[in-house]
């Protein structure tokens, strides 16, 4: 047990901030006692913890803008993680071997990612708070059916009726926000 504690406290600054003793209780079982040295912890926090040095070649940016860019870096990392995700990502399957086809595939996938991000942003601005995965799942479950009816005797063209499947309240709101409803939907035309 002492060896395990030493191993854990090997991490930087832990042995200075935490004092551990192992003693036996009246039955002879080992008992772990620890004390956090608040003065040492304060000293470590003041001198070592939470310090980040940002270096930038953007001399025209203000300090606030540089910090904002650094703190929003996680957003673009999330986009790349999503692009690589095989369930919702747009890069898979990748069935191309020539450079030109790979470039076109990359263009299409980037455009798909951009479109998904614009849709997600639009629904967030409209007050719907949901993840990209849930958004895609809700949209995927909406189906459009076009019923075609044979031409009547003297009709110039075949009649058709466009109908959307039954939708949940969330799906109806998504259709409304994204402007996917059509005039005259459900009517014969």
Secondary structure, 3 states (H helix, E strand, C coil): CHHHHHHHHCCCCHHHHEEEEEEECCCCCEEEEEEECHHHHHHHHHHCCCCCCCCCCCCCCCHHHHHHHHHCHHHHHHHHHHHHCCCCCCCCCCCCCCHHHHHHHHHHHHHHHHHHHHHHHHHHHCCCCCCHHHHHHHHHCCCEEEEEECCCCCCCCCEEEEEECCCCHHHHHHHHHHCCCCCCCCCCC
